[in-house]
Amino acid sequence: MSKPLTCDVVVIGAGVVGAACALYAARAGLRPVVVDRGPVAGGTTGAGEGNLLVSDKEPGPELELALLSARLWAELAEEGLGGAVEYEAKGGLVVAGGDTALAGLEKLAAGQRAAGVAVLPVPATGLRDLEPHLAPGLAGGMHYPQDAQVMPALAAAHLLRASGARLLTGREVTEVLRGAGGAVRGVRTDRGELHAPAVVNAAGTWGAEVAARAGVRLPVLPRRGFVLVTEPLPPRIRHKVYAADYVADVASDAASLQTSPVVEGTPAGPVLIGASRERVGFDRSLSLPAVRALAAGATALFPFLAGVRALRTYAGFRPYLPDHLPAIGPDPRLPGLFHACGHEGAGIGLATGTGRLIARALTGEPPDLDLGPFRPDRFPQEAP
């Protein structure tokens, strides 16, 4: 049997959250190893749109994390990673179809503005100044200059490369090891052991499974979502554009299919069209009702899309926790175990802040914001 590899921290999960945990751990002076049973960005990250949003967060802990993360993404872009990960500080535009929806947007924006978000009202007559191809007849909207976008798989790969972490793909963690005193001492994989005094569960939708292998409960569930991808087009959509009801869908607990139009261009030309949400377990089957609803919502916002071909669609699973907040930080039930999962559809955007919070927890530094709302043990503790 080969000698176990030793390091300072094992990060389980090679998606963008795990990559960010590795990056900030390395910058804090630690030696991370990242392990994943699949490839880099092989789970939720690879099926994401790359949204870095503050616009869809209500005032509270998640918005605080989003603002921290937005600042860190901008810093990484300034350091030289921007081009590699296709970082675009394009801003977001949230539009309302009627007066009631617009009043709801104005109320949300007032709370966000008080929390530090830059948000600018856009009258109906000003919408086409920002997006010339928008449908007529909309009541108005809100412009969010802080919203941005990256290419998710590239982001995960380049954050991992920048971390200098050792990457072990194709290895499944079968057990979180405990020492004589009960604390974490590493993990066992199907290809040997990795020894470390700290383990970070950044397994995304499979965070519950990893937690169970550590002997604790974390009720992460999957929410399926589809994205439509069009043929490459000349630049026509300048911002990330979505309808006001998207915010309500994000916060909903409904298991049934929900869709709200979310449309954005990409540097390569294709337009990405979302967003759908439904709880159907890990079923990857194509849902024609979901795809048709996405297409109808997108063409309602941008009529020119009715004449554009959709080349493909893909599905992903968003790691969902019952209170819509991720689990971030040390697990008091098992010394040495940390969690960084359950971000639902916001994991790309929240990755950098999560990684920094985990790194500071690993090194005993004070966190940038209160970790209390993100405690991994905040849920009823039935047996795993």
Secondary structure, DSSP 8 states (H G I E B T S, - for coil): ----EE-SEEEE--SHHHHHHHHHHHHTT--EEEEESS-TT-STGGGS--EE-STT--TTHHHHHHHHHHHHHHHHIIIIITTTTT-B---EEEEESSHHHHHHHHHHHHHHHHTT---EEEEGGGHHHH-TTS-TT--EEEEETT-EE--HHHHHHHHHHHHT-EEEES--EEEEEE-TTSSEEEEEETTEEEE-S-EEE--GGGHHHHHHHTT-----EEEEEEEEEE----S---SEEEETHHHHHHH----S-EEEEEEEE-TTS-EEEEEEEB--TT-----HHHHHHHHHHHHHH-GGGGGS-EEEEEEEEEEE-TTS--EEEE-TTSTTEEEEE--GGGHHHHHHHHHHHHHHHHHT---SS--GGG-TT-S-----
